[in-house]
């Protein structure tokens, strides 16, 4: 009886799982070698001494009045960068959304088929949106810092370019998935594209559009901090300077401010979404 119970409990697929694990490790090993993954470097004497020195300073956050004033200025600059970038991204995304949204096509009235030139224009705009959102804002930041020089200008344009592509795509998808009865009725009765968008499509999808825009603004704040590490200004650039100089106390203070800033942005975003619900 005990032997029968043991046979029932035994996993019949244990051989396949072991073989699958071994195959996975064999495939992973060349990737680890190619990526030069050497975790033991962290435990050599030089690395341990540098880590101990940095942590000893890190555990005592910098709190001088002059430094806190500087952090406050950089934090405000980070929020301003994200907000300005989102404004530019929305200004670019809305016209492109109007162009690629097939529900707002005037040439489809009657025949149901879009004319060649409008279809070609829509396809070109779609490709432009793909290019904009395919390039990460960090890459745009590296390019623009070389062109415009270090500072917030490069960060604002870097975020605006990538987020314009994201917003344009998602705005169009939200409008396509909403109810089209009002939009169709306005277009059939002679309304222009802009009026059909404002009075037909927007009321149906306004809550979802605003909710996604607020979420992207929250992401833009995080992105503006990361862009500071490539010289695009804001809190990230100041943190990069402190890291290079191994000033752990300043890094600790800025990390605390960074966490509080993201938490505040998340709180504002949640409050606005609840009001729209």
C-alpha positions in Angstrom: 0.0 0.0 0.0 2.8 2.4 0.9 4.6 1.6 -2.4 1.5 2.4 -4.3 1.0 5.7 -2.5 4.7 6.6 -3.2 4.2 5.9 -6.9 1.1 8.1 -7.0 2.9 11.1 -5.3 6.0 10.9 -7.6 6.0 13.7 -10.2 5.8 12.1 -13.7 7.4 15.1 -15.4 10.5 15.5 -13.2 12.8 14.2 -15.9 11.5 16.8 -18.4 11.9 19.6 -15.9 15.5 18.7 -15.0 16.4 18.4 -18.7 14.6 21.7 -19.4 16.5 23.4 -16.6 19.8 22.1 -17.9 19.1 23.2 -21.4 18.1 26.7 -20.1 21.4 26.9 -18.2 23.4 25.9 -21.2 21.6 28.5 -23.3 22.1 31.2 -20.6 25.8 30.5 -20.1 27.0 32.0 -23.4 24.9 35.1 -22.8 26.5 35.6 -19.4 29.9 35.2 -21.0 29.1 37.7 -23.8 27.7 40.2 -21.3 30.9 39.9 -19.2 28.9 39.2 -16.1 31.4 38.9 -13.2 29.7 39.3 -9.9 32.8 38.3 -7.9 34.3 41.7 -8.8 32.0 43.2 -6.2 33.8 41.3 -3.4 37.5 42.2 -4.2 39.3 44.3 -1.7 39.2 47.6 -3.7 35.4 47.3 -4.3 34.7 46.5 -0.7 36.7 49.4 0.6 35.0 51.8 -1.8 31.6 50.4 -0.8 32.3 50.7 2.9 33.5 54.3 2.5 30.4 55.3 0.5 27.9 53.5 2.8 29.5 55.2 5.9 28.8 58.6 4.3 25.5 57.5 2.8 23.9 56.7 6.1 24.3 60.3 7.2 22.0 62.4 4.9 23.3 65.8 4.0 21.0 68.4 5.6 22.8 71.8 5.4 20.6 74.7 4.6 22.4 75.6 1.4 22.3 72.1 0.1 18.6 71.6 0.9 17.9 74.9 -0.9 19.8 73.6 -4.0 17.9 70.3 -3.9 14.6 72.2 -3.7 15.5 74.3 -6.8 16.5 71.2 -8.7 13.4 69.3 -7.7 11.2 72.2 -8.9 13.2 72.2 -12.1 12.5 68.5 -12.6 8.7 69.0 -12.2 8.8 72.0 -14.5 10.7 69.9 -17.1 8.2 67.1 -17.0 5.2 69.5 -17.2 6.7 71.5 -20.1 7.6 68.3 -21.9 4.1 66.9 -21.5 2.6 70.1 -22.8 4.7 69.9 -26.0 3.9 66.2 -26.4 0.2 66.8 -26.1 0.4 69.7 -28.6 2.1 67.4 -31.1 0.0 64.3 -30.4 -3.5 65.8 -30.8 -3.0 66.9 -34.5 -1.5 63.6 -35.4 -4.3 61.8 -33.6 -6.8 63.6 -35.7 -4.9 62.7 -38.8 -4.5 58.9 -38.2 -8.0 58.4 -36.7 -10.0 56.7 -39.5 -13.3 57.4 -37.8 -12.8 61.1 -38.5 -12.2 60.6 -42.2 -14.4 62.7 -44.5 -13.4 60.8 -47.6 -15.1 57.6 -46.3 -18.6 59.3 -46.3 -20.8 57.5 -48.8 -18.3 55.0 -50.3 -17.0 53.7 -47.0 -13.5 53.7 -48.5 -10.8 56.2 -47.8 -9.2 58.1 -50.7 -5.6 57.3 -51.7 -4.0 60.6 -50.6 -5.7 60.7 -47.1 -4.7 57.1 -46.6 -1.1 57.7 -47.6 -0.9 60.7 -45.3 -2.3 58.7 -42.4 0.3 55.9 -43.0 3.1 58.5 -43.0 1.9 59.9 -39.8 1.7 56.4 -38.2 5.3 55.7 -39.3 6.4 59.1 -37.7 4.7 58.1 -34.4 6.5 54.7 -34.6 9.8 56.4 -35.0 9.2 58.9 -32.2 8.2 56.3 -29.6 10.7 53.7 -30.7 13.7 55.9 -29.7 13.8 56.0 -25.8 13.9 59.5 -24.2 17.4 58.7 -22.9 18.7 58.3 -26.4 17.0 61.5 -27.5 18.5 63.2 -24.4 22.0 62.0 -25.4 21.6 63.4 -28.9 20.0 66.7 -27.8 22.7 67.3 -25.2 25.3 67.2 -27.9 23.2 69.6 -30.1 21.8 72.1 -27.5 24.3 71.6 -24.8 23.7 70.4 -21.2 20.6 71.8 -19.5 16.9 71.4 -19.1 16.1 72.3 -22.8 17.5 68.9 -24.0 15.5 67.1 -21.4 12.3 68.8 -22.2 12.6 68.0 -25.9 13.8 64.5 -25.3 10.7 63.6 -23.2 8.4 65.5 -25.6 9.6 63.6 -28.7 9.1 60.1 -27.2 5.9 60.9 -25.4 4.4 62.5 -28.5 4.7 59.2 -30.2 3.2 57.3 -27.3 0.4 59.8 -26.7 -0.5 59.9 -30.4 -0.8 56.1 -30.7 -2.7 55.6 -27.4 -5.1 58.6 -28.0 -6.0 57.1 -31.4 -6.6 53.7 -29.9 -8.8 55.1 -27.2 -10.9 57.1 -29.7 -11.2 54.0 -32.0 -12.5 51.9 -29.1 -15.1 54.4 -28.0 -18.7 54.8 -29.2 -18.7 56.3 -32.7 -22.4 57.1 -33.1 -22.1 60.8 -32.2 -18.9 61.3 -34.3 -20.4 59.6 -37.3 -23.7 61.6 -37.1 -21.7 64.9 -37.0 -19.6 64.0 -40.0 -22.5 62.7 -42.1 -24.4 65.9 -41.4 -21.5 68.1 -42.7 -19.5 68.8 -39.6 -15.7 69.3 -39.9 -13.1 66.9 -38.5 -12.3 69.2 -35.5 -15.9 69.7 -34.5 -16.6 66.0 -34.8 -13.6 65.4 -32.6 -14.5 68.0 -30.0 -18.2 67.4 -29.8 -18.4 63.7 -30.8 -15.3 61.7 -29.9 -14.0 63.7 -26.9 -17.1 63.5 -24.7 -17.1 59.7 -25.1 -13.5 59.2 -24.3 -12.6 62.2 -22.2 -12.1 60.4 -18.9 -9.9 57.7 -20.3 -7.8 60.3 -22.3 -7.2 62.4 -19.3 -6.4 59.4 -17.1 -3.7 58.2 -19.5 -2.3 61.7 -19.8 -2.0 62.1 -16.1 -0.2 58.7 -15.9 2.2 59.8 -18.6 2.9 63.0 -16.7 3.8 60.9 -13.7 6.2 58.9 -15.9 7.7 62.1 -17.3 8.7 63.1 -13.8 10.7 59.9 -13.4 12.1 60.2 -16.9 13.3 63.8 -16.3 15.2 62.6 -13.3 16.9 59.8 -15.3 17.7 62.3 -18.1 19.6 64.4 -15.6 22.3 61.7 -15.6 23.2 62.6 -19.2 23.4 66.3 -18.5 19.8 67.3 -19.1 19.5 69.2 -15.8 17.2 68.8 -12.8 17.6 66.6 -9.8 19.2 63.8 -11.8 22.1 65.9 -12.9 22.8 67.0 -9.4 22.6 63.3 -8.2 25.0 62.3 -10.9 27.6 64.8 -9.8 27.3 63.6 -6.2 27.7 60.0 -7.2 30.8 60.7 -9.3 32.3 62.5 -6.2 31.2 59.6 -3.9 29.4 62.0 -1.6 27.0 59.5 -0.1 25.2 61.9 2.2 24.1 64.1 -0.7 23.0 61.0 -2.6 21.0 59.8 0.3 19.2 63.1 0.7 18.4 63.3 -3.0 17.1 59.7 -3.1 14.8 60.6 -0.2 13.5 63.6 -2.1 13.2 61.5 -5.3 11.0 58.9 -3.5 8.9 61.7 -2.0 8.5 63.4 -5.4 7.4 60.2 -7.1 5.0 59.4 -4.2 3.5 62.9 -4.5 3.1 62.6 -8.2 1.5 59.2 -7.7 -0.9 60.8 -5.1 -1.9 63.6 -7.4 -2.4 61.2 -10.3 -4.6 58.9 -8.1 -6.6 61.8 -6.8 -7.3 63.1 -10.3 -8.2 59.7 -11.6 -10.7 59.2 -8.8 -12.3 62.6 -9.6 -12.7 61.5 -13.2 -14.2 58.1 -12.3 
